[in-house]
Each structure stands twice: as structure tokens, then as C-alpha cells.
Amino acid sequence: MASGTGAGAAAADGEAPGRGRLITGVAWAALLLALWLWGKGGGAGPAGLSDPATGDVAAVGRPLGARLPPPLAPVEGAVPERVAIPSIGVGAPVVPRGLDQDGAVDPPPYERPGTVGWYGSGTRPGAAGAALLVGHVDTTTEPAVFYGLSSVRPGARVEVGGADGSVREFTVDDVRVFARDEFEPEKVYGPRAAGRAELRLITCGGTFDRAAGHYTANVVVSAYLTGTRPAPSGR
């Protein structure tokens, strides 16, 4: 994990991992400033290649020009039940979440740091558009489900298991850290290629600002649909 990201930054300062606080309502509100942009067309880089970072974001070890598999055409989206990111050892349940009173995605309960939240009123994984999965980076005492998200690299596989037993396979093509004061919702939530089935995995990054009560950035992993496995017969 990058030394300046999430709970790792707290550890670097001589504090126990997870010393930073859980993502606050303010942080979640920043993530959901432009929900209306979901599902709308967006710009795209060269097909099958990872894009370079622009000046207003920081790339996290992204190899320029990395060869990636071709996208699969969108399929019928399934309600997600589990998500797996083998490269960082993540295998976690997914629960649908709505919006809180501040208009932000209501994250999984603090008592369930190993659970990932999916914006249930948005795109289903596998369907055209960008489906959003959010998870905590840490708690006050330990790393949480997306603690290692910043160490994911382009080409990594993400599997989303549906409640119907099907599996949607995604390939990571971009990992970025967006500073809170430079956060541009359309770059996070809008599909990178019109008509493509995409996935966003989001958690906190940067350092924990004690005065403000939140982290200074967000880690955003983007992936696109490259495979699907149907539900076992009989389900």
C-alpha cells in the first residue's frame, strides 16, 4: 500500500494502523456530489490501454500503455452479493445502500468494516454505466475491507458475484487518488467509455485531517467488464 494513503499514513506517523477515523458523512457527501451523472456517456482513452494521469489527479503506480483485454459488451446487471479482488486478498459481502440525510451514499455500518456497500439505486454490475462500490479504509482500531485498495494495479481482476449465482469479471484499467479539493465527480462517476459496463471501487486516501475530521483524498479504482460466468444450473 502506498505510504501516504489511508491508514498507512497514520502508521507512518508512529500511530497504530487505523488511527484515522472512519469515512465521515462529509466525505461520503463529496463522493456523491454528482449521482445524476451516472450512466451518462463520458470520454475514453485509447481502447485496450491504460491512460496516463492528468494534472489534477495522481496515478498510483499505473504502468503507461499497459496492454489490457478487450471489453465485453454489457450484460444484464445482477444485484451484487460478493466482491473479490484476488491481488489484494479481498473477498467480502456486498450490501445495497441508499442515501443518507446529507444526500451521500450510506456506507456499511461501522460495526461491519469488512462489508462493501453498493449504491442500490444506481447501475448494477455488468450493465452499461458505472456501478459504484464503496468501503472503509480503516476503523479506529484496525484496517478495513479496502485498506489495500491503493495497491491494486491495472490488469488486476475484480469478480462480483450476483445474488442469482452469476459472476461478472472486471479488469482494472485505472487507479487514481483524487484530492478532496480537486474532486471532479464526472471523472469518477461518469463512464470512461460510452456504452461500456464499468465498476468503481472507492475508499479514503491521503492523510487523515484531524481538524476537519476526514481524509484528504479518495482512492478510486476503475475497472471494466471483461468476462461473465452464468449462474449454476438449478439456481
Helices and strands as residue ranges (DSSP letters): H 7-12, H 25-31, G 35-37, E 58-59, E 80-85, G 86-88, E 90-97, E 116-119, E 129-134, G 149-151, E 157-162, E 167-179, G 180-182, H 185-189, E 197-209, E 214-229
